[in-house]
Amino acid sequence: MVEITKTVRNVDLDAYRVFRAKAVELGYSTGAALTEALRLWVNARERPRYTVRAEMAPGVDRDATASDQRGRTAEPVAAEGT
């Protein structure tokens, strides 16, 4: 991994302090914890937020995605034969 130094503006000081304290508590450097947080944040936004489950919504396809990657609600997909 290539190491770089960056300056980030407009970071909430209280949020940073809590983040830094938790990183230290868990034995992480600030950089390692921030790298993990950034990756988790990106990955969370690349997956659909949830799917509509057939047992929760009769007549809806089990694999229908209820939210696209931008977080907008999508129309449910009707199950075949309904």
mmCIF file of the N, C-alpha and C atoms, coordinates in Angstrom:
data_MODEL
# 
_entry.id   MODEL 
# 
loop_
_atom_site.group_PDB 
_atom_site.id 
_atom_site.type_symbol 
_atom_site.label_atom_id 
_atom_site.label_alt_id 
_atom_site.label_comp_id 
_atom_site.label_asym_id 
_atom_site.label_entity_id 
_atom_site.label_seq_id 
_atom_site.pdbx_PDB_ins_code 
_atom_site.Cartn_x 
_atom_site.Cartn_y 
_atom_site.Cartn_z 
_atom_site.occupancy 
_atom_site.B_iso_or_equiv 
_atom_site.pdbx_formal_charge 
_atom_site.auth_seq_id 
_atom_site.auth_comp_id 
_atom_site.auth_asym_id 
_atom_site.auth_atom_id 
_atom_site.pdbx_PDB_model_num 
ATOM 1   N N  . MET A 1 1  ? 0.838   -1.161  0.000   1.00 0.00 ? 1  MET A N  1 
ATOM 2   C CA . MET A 1 1  ? 0.000   0.000   0.000   1.00 0.00 ? 1  MET A CA 1 
ATOM 3   C C  . MET A 1 1  ? 0.896   1.241   0.000   1.00 0.00 ? 1  MET A C  1 
ATOM 4   N N  . VAL A 1 2  ? 0.528   2.204   -0.832  1.00 0.00 ? 2  VAL A N  1 
ATOM 5   C CA . VAL A 1 2  ? 1.248   3.464   -0.904  1.00 0.00 ? 2  VAL A CA 1 
ATOM 6   C C  . VAL A 1 2  ? 0.704   4.390   0.170   1.00 0.00 ? 2  VAL A C  1 
ATOM 7   N N  . GLU A 1 3  ? 1.596   4.979   0.919   1.00 0.00 ? 3  GLU A N  1 
ATOM 8   C CA . GLU A 1 3  ? 1.173   5.905   1.967   1.00 0.00 ? 3  GLU A CA 1 
ATOM 9   C C  . GLU A 1 3  ? 1.215   7.325   1.442   1.00 0.00 ? 3  GLU A C  1 
ATOM 10  N N  . ILE A 1 4  ? 0.165   8.102   1.730   1.00 0.00 ? 4  ILE A N  1 
ATOM 11  C CA . ILE A 1 4  ? 0.096   9.496   1.339   1.00 0.00 ? 4  ILE A CA 1 
ATOM 12  C C  . ILE A 1 4  ? -0.393  10.314  2.523   1.00 0.00 ? 4  ILE A C  1 
ATOM 13  N N  . THR A 1 5  ? -0.169  11.603  2.463   1.00 0.00 ? 5  THR A N  1 
ATOM 14  C CA . THR A 1 5  ? -0.680  12.510  3.479   1.00 0.00 ? 5  THR A CA 1 
ATOM 15  C C  . THR A 1 5  ? -1.705  13.416  2.815   1.00 0.00 ? 5  THR A C  1 
ATOM 16  N N  . LYS A 1 6  ? -2.887  13.500  3.399   1.00 0.00 ? 6  LYS A N  1 
ATOM 17  C CA . LYS A 1 6  ? -3.979  14.333  2.876   1.00 0.00 ? 6  LYS A CA 1 
ATOM 18  C C  . LYS A 1 6  ? -4.515  15.199  4.000   1.00 0.00 ? 6  LYS A C  1 
ATOM 19  N N  . THR A 1 7  ? -5.031  16.339  3.625   1.00 0.00 ? 7  THR A N  1 
ATOM 20  C CA . THR A 1 7  ? -5.732  17.219  4.561   1.00 0.00 ? 7  THR A CA 1 
ATOM 21  C C  . THR A 1 7  ? -7.206  17.149  4.230   1.00 0.00 ? 7  THR A C  1 
ATOM 22  N N  . VAL A 1 8  ? -8.037  16.938  5.245   1.00 0.00 ? 8  VAL A N  1 
ATOM 23  C CA . VAL A 1 8  ? -9.477  16.857  5.037   1.00 0.00 ? 8  VAL A CA 1 
ATOM 24  C C  . VAL A 1 8  ? -10.105 18.029  5.782   1.00 0.00 ? 8  VAL A C  1 
ATOM 25  N N  . ARG A 1 9  ? -10.871 18.816  5.054   1.00 0.00 ? 9  ARG A N  1 
ATOM 26  C CA . ARG A 1 9  ? -11.516 19.989  5.647   1.00 0.00 ? 9  ARG A CA 1 
ATOM 27  C C  . ARG A 1 9  ? -12.943 19.658  6.072   1.00 0.00 ? 9  ARG A C  1 
ATOM 28  N N  . ASN A 1 10 ? -13.454 20.500  6.952   1.00 0.00 ? 10 ASN A N  1 
ATOM 29  C CA . ASN A 1 10 ? -14.859 20.435  7.373   1.00 0.00 ? 10 ASN A CA 1 
ATOM 30  C C  . ASN A 1 10 ? -15.229 19.124  8.059   1.00 0.00 ? 10 ASN A C  1 
ATOM 31  N N  . VAL A 1 11 ? -14.319 18.590  8.862   1.00 0.00 ? 11 VAL A N  1 
ATOM 32  C CA . VAL A 1 11 ? -14.596 17.384  9.647   1.00 0.00 ? 11 VAL A CA 1 
ATOM 33  C C  . VAL A 1 11 ? -15.106 17.837  11.009  1.00 0.00 ? 11 VAL A C  1 
ATOM 34  N N  . ASP A 1 12 ? -16.224 17.275  11.431  1.00 0.00 ? 12 ASP A N  1 
ATOM 35  C CA . ASP A 1 12 ? -16.783 17.593  12.742  1.00 0.00 ? 12 ASP A CA 1 
ATOM 36  C C  . ASP A 1 12 ? -15.785 17.163  13.816  1.00 0.00 ? 12 ASP A C  1 
ATOM 37  N N  . LEU A 1 13 ? -15.353 18.104  14.650  1.00 0.00 ? 13 LEU A N  1 
ATOM 38  C CA . LEU A 1 13 ? -14.325 17.835  15.650  1.00 0.00 ? 13 LEU A CA 1 
ATOM 39  C C  . LEU A 1 13 ? -14.765 16.786  16.658  1.00 0.00 ? 13 LEU A C  1 
ATOM 40  N N  . ASP A 1 14 ? -16.006 16.856  17.113  1.00 0.00 ? 14 ASP A N  1 
ATOM 41  C CA . ASP A 1 14 ? -16.494 15.860  18.072  1.00 0.00 ? 14 ASP A CA 1 
ATOM 42  C C  . ASP A 1 14 ? -16.513 14.464  17.452  1.00 0.00 ? 14 ASP A C  1 
ATOM 43  N N  . ALA A 1 15 ? -16.973 14.372  16.208  1.00 0.00 ? 15 ALA A N  1 
ATOM 44  C CA . ALA A 1 15 ? -17.002 13.074  15.526  1.00 0.00 ? 15 ALA A CA 1 
ATOM 45  C C  . ALA A 1 15 ? -15.585 12.528  15.374  1.00 0.00 ? 15 ALA A C  1 
ATOM 46  N N  . TYR A 1 16 ? -14.626 13.408  15.031  1.00 0.00 ? 16 TYR A N  1 
ATOM 47  C CA . TYR A 1 16 ? -13.235 12.974  14.884  1.00 0.00 ? 16 TYR A CA 1 
ATOM 48  C C  . TYR A 1 16 ? -12.676 12.476  16.213  1.00 0.00 ? 16 TYR A C  1 
ATOM 49  N N  . ARG A 1 17 ? -12.964 13.200  17.281  1.00 0.00 ? 17 ARG A N  1 
ATOM 50  C CA . ARG A 1 17 ? -12.447 12.792  18.596  1.00 0.00 ? 17 ARG A CA 1 
ATOM 51  C C  . ARG A 1 17 ? -12.984 11.424  19.016  1.00 0.00 ? 17 ARG A C  1 
ATOM 52  N N  . VAL A 1 18 ? -14.277 11.194  18.789  1.00 0.00 ? 18 VAL A N  1 
ATOM 53  C CA . VAL A 1 18 ? -14.872 9.892   19.118  1.00 0.00 ? 18 VAL A CA 1 
ATOM 54  C C  . VAL A 1 18 ? -14.243 8.806   18.242  1.00 0.00 ? 18 VAL A C  1 
ATOM 55  N N  . PHE A 1 19 ? -14.094 9.111   16.953  1.00 0.00 ? 19 PHE A N  1 
ATOM 56  C CA . PHE A 1 19 ? -13.475 8.159   16.014  1.00 0.00 ? 19 PHE A CA 1 
ATOM 57  C C  . PHE A 1 19 ? -12.054 7.813   16.463  1.00 0.00 ? 19 PHE A C  1 
ATOM 58  N N  . ARG A 1 20 ? -11.269 8.833   16.752  1.00 0.00 ? 20 ARG A N  1 
ATOM 59  C CA . ARG A 1 20 ? -9.875  8.630   17.162  1.00 0.00 ? 20 ARG A CA 1 
ATOM 60  C C  . ARG A 1 20 ? -9.790  7.836   18.458  1.00 0.00 ? 20 ARG A C  1 
ATOM 61  N N  . ALA A 1 21 ? -10.639 8.144   19.426  1.00 0.00 ? 21 ALA A N  1 
ATOM 62  C CA . ALA A 1 21 ? -10.631 7.413   20.700  1.00 0.00 ? 21 ALA A CA 1 
ATOM 63  C C  . ALA A 1 21 ? -10.978 5.947   20.488  1.00 0.00 ? 21 ALA A C  1 
ATOM 64  N N  . LYS A 1 22 ? -11.965 5.675   19.629  1.00 0.00 ? 22 LYS A N  1 
ATOM 65  C CA . LYS A 1 22 ? -12.346 4.283   19.365  1.00 0.00 ? 22 LYS A CA 1 
ATOM 66  C C  . LYS A 1 22 ? -11.218 3.561   18.641  1.00 0.00 ? 22 LYS A C  1 
ATOM 67  N N  . ALA A 1 23 ? -10.561 4.223   17.711  1.00 0.00 ? 23 ALA A N  1 
ATOM 68  C CA . ALA A 1 23 ? -9.431  3.619   16.991  1.00 0.00 ? 23 ALA A CA 1 
ATOM 69  C C  . ALA A 1 23 ? -8.324  3.220   17.976  1.00 0.00 ? 23 ALA A C  1 
ATOM 70  N N  . VAL A 1 24 ? -7.978  4.131   18.870  1.00 0.00 ? 24 VAL A N  1 
ATOM 71  C CA . VAL A 1 24 ? -6.938  3.853   19.869  1.00 0.00 ? 24 VAL A CA 1 
ATOM 72  C C  . VAL A 1 24 ? -7.368  2.714   20.782  1.00 0.00 ? 24 VAL A C  1 
ATOM 73  N N  . GLU A 1 25 ? -8.628  2.748   21.223  1.00 0.00 ? 25 GLU A N  1 
ATOM 74  C CA . GLU A 1 25 ? -9.167  1.695   22.100  1.00 0.00 ? 25 GLU A CA 1 
ATOM 75  C C  . GLU A 1 25 ? -9.042  0.318   21.451  1.00 0.00 ? 25 GLU A C  1 
ATOM 76  N N  . LEU A 1 26 ? -9.245  0.258   20.135  1.00 0.00 ? 26 LEU A N  1 
ATOM 77  C CA . LEU A 1 26 ? -9.184  -1.014  19.407  1.00 0.00 ? 26 LEU A CA 1 
ATOM 78  C C  . LEU A 1 26 ? -7.792  -1.347  18.886  1.00 0.00 ? 26 LEU A C  1 
ATOM 79  N N  . GLY A 1 27 ? -6.820  -0.470  19.163  1.00 0.00 ? 27 GLY A N  1 
ATOM 80  C CA . GLY A 1 27 ? -5.449  -0.742  18.758  1.00 0.00 ? 27 GLY A CA 1 
ATOM 81  C C  . GLY A 1 27 ? -5.127  -0.369  17.317  1.00 0.00 ? 27 GLY A C  1 
ATOM 82  N N  . TYR A 1 28 ? -5.933  0.496   16.713  1.00 0.00 ? 28 TYR A N  1 
ATOM 83  C CA . TYR A 1 28 ? -5.702  0.939   15.336  1.00 0.00 ? 28 TYR A CA 1 
ATOM 84  C C  . TYR A 1 28 ? -4.968  2.278   15.340  1.00 0.00 ? 28 TYR A C  1 
ATOM 85  N N  . SER A 1 29 ? -4.179  2.517   14.308  1.00 0.00 ? 29 SER A N  1 
ATOM 86  C CA . SER A 1 29 ? -3.697  3.874   14.076  1.00 0.00 ? 29 SER A CA 1 
ATOM 87  C C  . SER A 1 29 ? -4.863  4.641   13.456  1.00 0.00 ? 29 SER A C  1 
ATOM 88  N N  . THR A 1 30 ? -4.801  5.958   13.510  1.00 0.00 ? 30 THR A N  1 
ATOM 89  C CA . THR A 1 30 ? -5.867  6.753   12.901  1.00 0.00 ? 30 THR A CA 1 
ATOM 90  C C  . THR A 1 30 ? -5.965  6.457   11.412  1.00 0.00 ? 30 THR A C  1 
ATOM 91  N N  . GLY A 1 31 ? -4.832  6.349   10.742  1.00 0.00 ? 31 GLY A N  1 
ATOM 92  C CA . GLY A 1 31 ? -4.830  6.072   9.301   1.00 0.00 ? 31 GLY A CA 1 
ATOM 93  C C  . GLY A 1 31 ? -5.442  4.727   8.961   1.00 0.00 ? 31 GLY A C  1 
ATOM 94  N N  . ALA A 1 32 ? -5.106  3.696   9.734   1.00 0.00 ? 32 ALA A N  1 
ATOM 95  C CA . ALA A 1 32 ? -5.653  2.360   9.465   1.00 0.00 ? 32 ALA A CA 1 
ATOM 96  C C  . ALA A 1 32 ? -7.164  2.341   9.703   1.00 0.00 ? 32 ALA A C  1 
ATOM 97  N N  . ALA A 1 33 ? -7.608  2.992   10.781  1.00 0.00 ? 33 ALA A N  1 
ATOM 98  C CA . ALA A 1 33 ? -9.041  3.036   11.078  1.00 0.00 ? 33 ALA A CA 1 
ATOM 99  C C  . ALA A 1 33 ? -9.792  3.832   10.017  1.00 0.00 ? 33 ALA A C  1 
ATOM 100 N N  . LEU A 1 34 ? -9.218  4.939   9.579   1.00 0.00 ? 34 LEU A N  1 
ATOM 101 C CA . LEU A 1 34 ? -9.858  5.756   8.556   1.00 0.00 ? 34 LEU A CA 1 
ATOM 102 C C  . LEU A 1 34 ? -9.927  5.017   7.229   1.00 0.00 ? 34 LEU A C  1 
ATOM 103 N N  . THR A 1 35 ? -8.870  4.310   6.870   1.00 0.00 ? 35 THR A N  1 
ATOM 104 C CA . THR A 1 35 ? -8.879  3.511   5.639   1.00 0.00 ? 35 THR A CA 1 
ATOM 105 C C  . THR A 1 35 ? -9.992  2.480   5.684   1.00 0.00 ? 35 THR A C  1 
ATOM 106 N N  . GLU A 1 36 ? -10.135 1.783   6.814   1.00 0.00 ? 36 GLU A N  1 
ATOM 107 C CA . GLU A 1 36 ? -11.204 0.795   6.958   1.00 0.00 ? 36 GLU A CA 1 
ATOM 108 C C  . GLU A 1 36 ? -12.575 1.460   6.872   1.00 0.00 ? 36 GLU A C  1 
ATOM 109 N N  . ALA A 1 37 ? -12.731 2.602   7.540   1.00 0.00 ? 37 ALA A N  1 
ATOM 110 C CA . ALA A 1 37 ? -14.013 3.318   7.523   1.00 0.00 ? 37 ALA A CA 1 
ATOM 111 C C  . ALA A 1 37 ? -14.366 3.769   6.109   1.00 0.00 ? 37 ALA A C  1 
ATOM 112 N N  . LEU A 1 38 ? -13.392 4.275   5.378   1.00 0.00 ? 38 LEU A N  1 
ATOM 113 C CA . LEU A 1 38 ? -13.639 4.711   4.000   1.00 0.00 ? 38 LEU A CA 1 
ATOM 114 C C  . LEU A 1 38 ? -14.076 3.542   3.119   1.00 0.00 ? 38 LEU A C  1 
ATOM 115 N N  . ARG A 1 39 ? -13.396 2.414   3.252   1.00 0.00 ? 39 ARG A N  1 
ATOM 116 C CA . ARG A 1 39 ? -13.767 1.226   2.458   1.00 0.00 ? 39 ARG A CA 1 
ATOM 117 C C  . ARG A 1 39 ? -15.168 0.734   2.811   1.00 0.00 ? 39 ARG A C  1 
ATOM 118 N N  . LEU A 1 40 ? -15.481 0.699   4.093   1.00 0.00 ? 40 LEU A N  1 
ATOM 119 C CA . LEU A 1 40 ? -16.815 0.266   4.518   1.00 0.00 ? 40 LEU A CA 1 
ATOM 120 C C  . LEU A 1 40 ? -17.886 1.216   3.994   1.00 0.00 ? 40 LEU A C  1 
ATOM 121 N N  . TRP A 1 41 ? -17.624 2.508   4.033   1.00 0.00 ? 41 TRP A N  1 
ATOM 122 C CA . TRP A 1 41 ? -18.572 3.508   3.555   1.00 0.00 ? 41 TRP A CA 1 
ATOM 123 C C  . TRP A 1 41 ? -18.848 3.331   2.070   1.00 0.00 ? 41 TRP A C  1 
ATOM 124 N N  . VAL A 1 42 ? -17.799 3.136   1.287   1.00 0.00 ? 42 VAL A N  1 
ATOM 125 C CA . VAL A 1 42 ? -17.967 2.934   -0.156  1.00 0.00 ? 42 VAL A CA 1 
ATOM 126 C C  . VAL A 1 42 ? -18.705 1.629   -0.427  1.00 0.00 ? 42 VAL A C  1 
ATOM 127 N N  . ASN A 1 43 ? -18.302 0.551   0.220   1.00 0.00 ? 43 ASN A N  1 
ATOM 128 C CA . ASN A 1 43 ? -18.953 -0.751  0.011   1.00 0.00 ? 43 ASN A CA 1 
ATOM 129 C C  . ASN A 1 43 ? -20.426 -0.721  0.392   1.00 0.00 ? 43 ASN A C  1 
ATOM 130 N N  . ALA A 1 44 ? -20.774 -0.017  1.450   1.00 0.00 ? 44 ALA A N  1 
ATOM 131 C CA . ALA A 1 44 ? -22.173 0.056   1.885   1.00 0.00 ? 44 ALA A CA 1 
ATOM 132 C C  . ALA A 1 44 ? -23.035 0.756   0.845   1.00 0.00 ? 44 ALA A C  1 
ATOM 133 N N  . ARG A 1 45 ? -22.453 1.647   0.080   1.00 0.00 ? 45 ARG A N  1 
ATOM 134 C CA . ARG A 1 45 ? -23.212 2.368   -0.932  1.00 0.00 ? 45 ARG A CA 1 
ATOM 135 C C  . ARG A 1 45 ? -23.212 1.682   -2.284  1.00 0.00 ? 45 ARG A C  1 
ATOM 136 N N  . GLU A 1 46 ? -22.435 0.633   -2.436  1.00 0.00 ? 46 GLU A N  1 
ATOM 137 C CA . GLU A 1 46 ? -22.411 -0.123  -3.683  1.00 0.00 ? 46 GLU A CA 1 
ATOM 138 C C  . GLU A 1 46 ? -23.410 -1.269  -3.680  1.00 0.00 ? 46 GLU A C  1 
ATOM 139 N N  . ARG A 1 47 ? -23.899 -1.663  -2.500  1.00 0.00 ? 47 ARG A N  1 
ATOM 140 C CA . ARG A 1 47 ? -24.875 -2.750  -2.378  1.00 0.00 ? 47 ARG A CA 1 
ATOM 141 C C  . ARG A 1 47 ? -26.267 -2.162  -2.209  1.00 0.00 ? 47 ARG A C  1 
ATOM 142 N N  . PRO A 1 48 ? -27.282 -2.879  -2.684  1.00 0.00 ? 48 PRO A N  1 
ATOM 143 C CA . PRO A 1 48 ? -28.651 -2.426  -2.394  1.00 0.00 ? 48 PRO A CA 1 
ATOM 144 C C  . PRO A 1 48 ? -28.856 -2.394  -0.881  1.00 0.00 ? 48 PRO A C  1 
ATOM 145 N N  . ARG A 1 49 ? -29.658 -1.470  -0.413  1.00 0.00 ? 49 ARG A N  1 
ATOM 146 C CA . ARG A 1 49 ? -29.882 -1.338  1.024   1.00 0.00 ? 49 ARG A CA 1 
ATOM 147 C C  . ARG A 1 49 ? -30.673 -2.504  1.609   1.00 0.00 ? 49 ARG A C  1 
ATOM 148 N N  . TYR A 1 50 ? -31.647 -3.005  0.869   1.00 0.00 ? 50 TYR A N  1 
ATOM 149 C CA . TYR A 1 50 ? -32.421 -4.145  1.334   1.00 0.00 ? 50 TYR A CA 1 
ATOM 150 C C  . TYR A 1 50 ? -33.156 -4.739  0.148   1.00 0.00 ? 50 TYR A C  1 
ATOM 151 N N  . THR A 1 51 ? -33.650 -5.935  0.336   1.00 0.00 ? 51 THR A N  1 
ATOM 152 C CA . THR A 1 51 ? -34.461 -6.570  -0.688  1.00 0.00 ? 51 THR A CA 1 
ATOM 153 C C  . THR A 1 51 ? -35.828 -6.885  -0.108  1.00 0.00 ? 51 THR A C  1 
ATOM 154 N N  . VAL A 1 52 ? -36.813 -6.920  -0.963  1.00 0.00 ? 52 VAL A N  1 
ATOM 155 C CA . VAL A 1 52 ? -38.163 -7.266  -0.536  1.00 0.00 ? 52 VAL A CA 1 
ATOM 156 C C  . VAL A 1 52 ? -38.228 -8.782  -0.448  1.00 0.00 ? 52 VAL A C  1 
ATOM 157 N N  . ARG A 1 53 ? -38.610 -9.296  0.696   1.00 0.00 ? 53 ARG A N  1 
ATOM 158 C CA . ARG A 1 53 ? -38.680 -10.742 0.892   1.00 0.00 ? 53 ARG A CA 1 
ATOM 159 C C  . ARG A 1 53 ? -40.102 -11.210 0.616   1.00 0.00 ? 53 ARG A C  1 
ATOM 160 N N  . ALA A 1 54 ? -40.215 -12.331 -0.114  1.00 0.00 ? 54 ALA A N  1 
ATOM 161 C CA . ALA A 1 54 ? -41.520 -12.840 -0.531  1.00 0.00 ? 54 ALA A CA 1 
ATOM 162 C C  . ALA A 1 54 ? -42.431 -13.114 0.664   1.00 0.00 ? 54 ALA A C  1 
ATOM 163 N N  . GLU A 1 55 ? -41.867 -13.617 1.757   1.00 0.00 ? 55 GLU A N  1 
ATOM 164 C CA . GLU A 1 55 ? -42.714 -13.934 2.901   1.00 0.00 ? 55 GLU A CA 1 
ATOM 165 C C  . GLU A 1 55 ? -43.228 -12.675 3.598   1.00 0.00 ? 55 GLU A C  1 
ATOM 166 N N  . MET A 1 56 ? -42.596 -11.546 3.336   1.00 0.00 ? 56 MET A N  1 
ATOM 167 C CA . MET A 1 56 ? -43.047 -10.288 3.921   1.00 0.00 ? 56 MET A CA 1 
ATOM 168 C C  . MET A 1 56 ? -44.048 -9.577  3.019   1.00 0.00 ? 56 MET A C  1 
ATOM 169 N N  . ALA A 1 57 ? -43.948 -9.812  1.719   1.00 0.00 ? 57 ALA A N  1 
ATOM 170 C CA . ALA A 1 57 ? -44.822 -9.128  0.767   1.00 0.00 ? 57 ALA A CA 1 
ATOM 171 C C  . ALA A 1 57 ? -45.324 -10.146 -0.253  1.00 0.00 ? 57 ALA A C  1 
ATOM 172 N N  . PRO A 1 58 ? -46.447 -10.807 0.029   1.00 0.00 ? 58 PRO A N  1 
ATOM 173 C CA . PRO A 1 58 ? -46.971 -11.804 -0.894  1.00 0.00 ? 58 PRO A CA 1 
ATOM 174 C C  . PRO A 1 58 ? -47.144 -11.225 -2.295  1.00 0.00 ? 58 PRO A C  1 
ATOM 175 N N  . GLY A 1 59 ? -46.771 -12.015 -3.295  1.00 0.00 ? 59 GLY A N  1 
ATOM 176 C CA . GLY A 1 59 ? -46.909 -11.593 -4.681  1.00 0.00 ? 59 GLY A CA 1 
ATOM 177 C C  . GLY A 1 59 ? -45.737 -10.780 -5.193  1.00 0.00 ? 59 GLY A C  1 
ATOM 178 N N  . VAL A 1 60 ? -44.701 -10.622 -4.373  1.00 0.00 ? 60 VAL A N  1 
ATOM 179 C CA . VAL A 1 60 ? -43.526 -9.864  -4.796  1.00 0.00 ? 60 VAL A CA 1 
ATOM 180 C C  . VAL A 1 60 ? -42.363 -10.830 -4.940  1.00 0.00 ? 60 VAL A C  1 
ATOM 181 N N  . ASP A 1 61 ? -41.623 -10.677 -6.031  1.00 0.00 ? 61 ASP A N  1 
ATOM 182 C CA . ASP A 1 61 ? -40.468 -11.537 -6.315  1.00 0.00 ? 61 ASP A CA 1 
ATOM 183 C C  . ASP A 1 61 ? -39.464 -11.442 -5.173  1.00 0.00 ? 61 ASP A C  1 
ATOM 184 N N  . ARG A 1 62 ? -38.999 -12.581 -4.670  1.00 0.00 ? 62 ARG A N  1 
ATOM 185 C CA . ARG A 1 62 ? -38.054 -12.660 -3.555  1.00 0.00 ? 62 ARG A CA 1 
ATOM 186 C C  . ARG A 1 62 ? -36.773 -11.885 -3.848  1.00 0.00 ? 62 ARG A C  1 
ATOM 187 N N  . ASP A 1 63 ? -36.323 -11.863 -5.103  1.00 0.00 ? 63 ASP A N  1 
ATOM 188 C CA . ASP A 1 63 ? -35.060 -11.219 -5.442  1.00 0.00 ? 63 ASP A CA 1 
ATOM 189 C C  . ASP A 1 63 ? -35.219 -9.768  -5.893  1.00 0.00 ? 63 ASP A C  1 
ATOM 190 N N  . ALA A 1 64 ? -36.411 -9.227  -5.798  1.00 0.00 ? 64 ALA A N  1 
ATOM 191 C CA . ALA A 1 64 ? -36.630 -7.849  -6.238  1.00 0.00 ? 64 ALA A CA 1 
ATOM 192 C C  . ALA A 1 64 ? -35.906 -6.899  -5.304  1.00 0.00 ? 64 ALA A C  1 
ATOM 193 N N  . THR A 1 65 ? -35.153 -6.008  -5.869  1.00 0.00 ? 65 THR A N  1 
ATOM 194 C CA . THR A 1 65 ? -34.439 -5.024  -5.070  1.00 0.00 ? 65 THR A CA 1 
ATOM 195 C C  . THR A 1 65 ? -35.366 -3.861  -4.779  1.00 0.00 ? 65 THR A C  1 
ATOM 196 N N  . ALA A 1 66 ? -35.479 -3.497  -3.532  1.00 0.00 ? 66 ALA A N  1 
ATOM 197 C CA . ALA A 1 66 ? -36.380 -2.428  -3.138  1.00 0.00 ? 66 ALA A CA 1 
ATOM 198 C C  . ALA A 1 66 ? -35.698 -1.066  -3.160  1.00 0.00 ? 66 ALA A C  1 
ATOM 199 N N  . SER A 1 67 ? -34.401 -1.044  -3.300  1.00 0.00 ? 67 SER A N  1 
ATOM 200 C CA . SER A 1 67 ? -33.689 0.225   -3.331  1.00 0.00 ? 67 SER A CA 1 
ATOM 201 C C  . SER A 1 67 ? -32.511 0.100   -4.274  1.00 0.00 ? 67 SER A C  1 
ATOM 202 N N  . ASP A 1 68 ? -32.345 1.081   -5.161  1.00 0.00 ? 68 ASP A N  1 
ATOM 203 C CA . ASP A 1 68 ? -31.187 1.013   -6.033  1.00 0.00 ? 68 ASP A CA 1 
ATOM 204 C C  . ASP A 1 68 ? -29.976 1.603   -5.324  1.00 0.00 ? 68 ASP A C  1 
ATOM 205 N N  . GLN A 1 69 ? -28.840 1.670   -6.001  1.00 0.00 ? 69 GLN A N  1 
ATOM 206 C CA . GLN A 1 69 ? -27.603 2.089   -5.354  1.00 0.00 ? 69 GLN A CA 1 
ATOM 207 C C  . GLN A 1 69 ? -27.628 3.541   -4.897  1.00 0.00 ? 69 GLN A C  1 
ATOM 208 N N  . ARG A 1 70 ? -28.506 4.354   -5.441  1.00 0.00 ? 70 ARG A N  1 
ATOM 209 C CA . ARG A 1 70 ? -28.573 5.746   -5.027  1.00 0.00 ? 70 ARG A CA 1 
ATOM 210 C C  . ARG A 1 70 ? -29.559 5.941   -3.891  1.00 0.00 ? 70 ARG A C  1 
ATOM 211 N N  . GLY A 1 71 ? -30.118 4.862   -3.366  1.00 0.00 ? 71 GLY A N  1 
ATOM 212 C CA . GLY A 1 71 ? -31.001 4.945   -2.215  1.00 0.00 ? 71 GLY A CA 1 
ATOM 213 C C  . GLY A 1 71 ? -32.436 5.285   -2.530  1.00 0.00 ? 71 GLY A C  1 
ATOM 214 N N  . ARG A 1 72 ? -32.784 5.415   -3.820  1.00 0.00 ? 72 ARG A N  1 
ATOM 215 C CA . ARG A 1 72 ? -34.167 5.709   -4.168  1.00 0.00 ? 72 ARG A CA 1 
ATOM 216 C C  . ARG A 1 72 ? -34.968 4.425   -4.136  1.00 0.00 ? 72 ARG A C  1 
ATOM 217 N N  . THR A 1 73 ? -36.203 4.516   -3.748  1.00 0.00 ? 73 THR A N  1 
ATOM 218 C CA . THR A 1 73 ? -37.059 3.341   -3.690  1.00 0.00 ? 73 THR A CA 1 
ATOM 219 C C  . THR A 1 73 ? -37.473 2.945   -5.094  1.00 0.00 ? 73 THR A C  1 
ATOM 220 N N  . ALA A 1 74 ? -37.341 1.653   -5.390  1.00 0.00 ? 74 ALA A N  1 
ATOM 221 C CA . ALA A 1 74 ? -37.747 1.126   -6.694  1.00 0.00 ? 74 ALA A CA 1 
ATOM 222 C C  . ALA A 1 74 ? -39.109 0.455   -6.558  1.00 0.00 ? 74 ALA A C  1 
ATOM 223 N N  . GLU A 1 75 ? -39.816 0.355   -7.652  1.00 0.00 ? 75 GLU A N  1 
ATOM 224 C CA . GLU A 1 75 ? -41.096 -0.329  -7.630  1.00 0.00 ? 75 GLU A CA 1 
ATOM 225 C C  . GLU A 1 75 ? -40.867 -1.816  -7.391  1.00 0.00 ? 75 GLU A C  1 
ATOM 226 N N  . PRO A 1 76 ? -41.680 -2.492  -6.567  1.00 0.00 ? 76 PRO A N  1 
ATOM 227 C CA . PRO A 1 76 ? -41.537 -3.939  -6.368  1.00 0.00 ? 76 PRO A CA 1 
ATOM 228 C C  . PRO A 1 76 ? -41.788 -4.670  -7.676  1.00 0.00 ? 76 PRO A C  1 
ATOM 229 N N  . VAL A 1 77 ? -41.118 -5.789  -7.835  1.00 0.00 ? 77 VAL A N  1 
ATOM 230 C CA . VAL A 1 77 ? -41.291 -6.615  -9.025  1.00 0.00 ? 77 VAL A CA 1 
ATOM 231 C C  . VAL A 1 77 ? -42.263 -7.725  -8.679  1.00 0.00 ? 77 VAL A C  1 
ATOM 232 N N  . ALA A 1 78 ? -43.349 -7.854  -9.431  1.00 0.00 ? 78 ALA A N  1 
ATOM 233 C CA . ALA A 1 78 ? -44.348 -8.878  -9.159  1.00 0.00 ? 78 ALA A CA 1 
ATOM 234 C C  . ALA A 1 78 ? -43.777 -10.257 -9.463  1.00 0.00 ? 78 ALA A C  1 
ATOM 235 N N  . ALA A 1 79 ? -44.106 -11.227 -8.643  1.00 0.00 ? 79 ALA A N  1 
ATOM 236 C CA . ALA A 1 79 ? -43.677 -12.607 -8.873  1.00 0.00 ? 79 ALA A CA 1 
ATOM 237 C C  . ALA A 1 79 ? -44.383 -13.163 -10.077 1.00 0.00 ? 79 ALA A C  1 
ATOM 238 N N  . GLU A 1 80 ? -43.742 -14.090 -10.763 1.00 0.00 ? 80 GLU A N  1 
ATOM 239 C CA . GLU A 1 80 ? -44.360 -14.711 -11.935 1.00 0.00 ? 80 GLU A CA 1 
ATOM 240 C C  . GLU A 1 80 ? -45.639 -15.408 -11.529 1.00 0.00 ? 80 GLU A C  1 
ATOM 241 N N  . GLY A 1 81 ? -46.647 -15.310 -12.408 1.00 0.00 ? 81 GLY A N  1 
ATOM 242 C CA . GLY A 1 81 ? -47.907 -15.982 -12.161 1.00 0.00 ? 81 GLY A CA 1 
ATOM 243 C C  . GLY A 1 81 ? -48.872 -15.177 -11.313 1.00 0.00 ? 81 GLY A C  1 
ATOM 244 N N  . THR A 1 82 ? -48.528 -13.916 -11.026 1.00 0.00 ? 82 THR A N  1 
ATOM 245 C CA . THR A 1 82 ? -49.455 -13.095 -10.226 1.00 0.00 ? 82 THR A CA 1 
ATOM 246 C C  . THR A 1 82 ? -49.963 -11.954 -11.056 1.00 0.00 ? 82 THR A C  1 
# 
